[in-house]
Amino acid sequence: MPSGTHNAGAAGAPTFYTVAEVTAILRVSKMTVYRMVHSGEMVAMQVGRSFRVPQRAVEEYLAAGLGDWGHGDEAVTGS
């Protein structure tokens, strides 16, 4: 997983990803990430002309998309 943009020396400071890093994590195009940001589907902050996506926003997006698959404790059976 990409390392993200870290705030060195700032304990507890949030980690932010660039759009390119989010595309690598989600395996989607840059345009898809920009659409998600502009539609409000993914939280991001604009810094100048670029966007930074909080690591937590990416994690929450993935968790929401996994649904019950995100729980590895239970065995998955077919119907």
N, C-alpha and C positions, 0 to 999 in steps of 0.2 A: 504494500500500500504506500502511496506517496507520503512523504514526510510532512507536507503542509508547510505553511508559513508560520514559524515559531517566533514568539516574542522572547528573546533571550533575556534572562534576568528578571522577568516579570512572573513571579510565582502565582499560579492560579489563573493566569491570563488565558483567554480562549485561543484556540488554534483555528486558523483560517486557511482555506484552500483556494487556489486560483481556479478559474473555469477549466483550464487545461487539466488540472489535477482531478477535478470532479469528473471530467469526461473519462479519465483513466479508471477511476474507481467504479463508476457506473457502467462503463463500456458503452457510452452513447456519444453522439456528435456534440460539438460545441454549440451548434444551433439548438439542439434539444435542451441543453443546460440553460442557454439564454431564454428560451421559451418558458422553461420551468420558473426561472427567476422573474421574468416579466409578468407571468400569469399569477404569481404569488404561491405557486405550488412548492417552491423552495425559497427559503429566506436567504437573503444576501444583502450585503451593504456595498454601496458604490463608493469607490475611492478614485476620484478623478474620472477617467473614462473607463476604468476597469471595475470588475466586481470581485468581491471576496465572499466566499461562502463559509460560514462557521462549520467546523467539524461536526458539531452536535446536529446541525440541520441535515447533513448528509446521513449521519447515523439514524436519525429519526425517520428520514425518508425511506431508508433501507428497511428499518424495523417495521414500518407501516406496510411496506410492500410484501414483506415476508409472511405476515399474518401468523398463522399457527406453525408455519415452517420454522420460525425463529426459536421454537422451544425444542431443544434437542433432548430433553429428559424423557419424552414420551415416544413410544414406538409408533411409526406411521404404518397403517395397514390400508390395503385397498378395499374398495367396497364391492 
